[in-house]
Amino acid sequence: MSSVRKIPIELVDSNADVFNSLTGEYPGFLSWIQKTKSDTANRSAYVAGTNPGQYDAVAIVKLVDTDGPSSLHGVVSKISTFKVAGGSTRKGLGAALLDRILADTQADALYLEIYPHHQEMIRWLLSRGFCIDAELSPQGEFLLFRQF
């Protein structure tokens, strides 16, 4: 298994294959990630891959998010992107990625948004200590959170 590395957000390769499914599911994803790469002071990126320049898993974290669920208190961080490549889901990369984010977080709460059809991912996050917030995102996504 490859280890998770924290890299500067501006070094994230937005053309990496791991992002292919996200570009189809989230209209405007490529323009969003380009904008995100300029937010160097408030973003962290985590990648895992066995080959240089190829990501088997990637996460982008917004360190301070002021637009999060109103039920969360203190400093709130958002996992803006959390993606494990299809062939890598059983290698423990998702767990390693999440563990690294949790170890690095200095926030009082952490959340992410996820569409309801991602049932396996939702169950996995719930098993890792996340809870489902009562409100939905404006796009109809569940808000899953951990308060520390």
Secondary structure, 3 states (H helix, E strand, C coil): CCCEEEECHHHCCCCCHHHHHHHHHCCCHHHHHHHHCCCCCCEEEEEECCCCCCCCEEEEEECCCCCCCCCCCCCEEEEEEEEECHHHHHHCHHHHHHHHHHHHCCCCEEEEEECCCCHHHHHHHHHCCCEEEEEECCCCCEEEEEEC
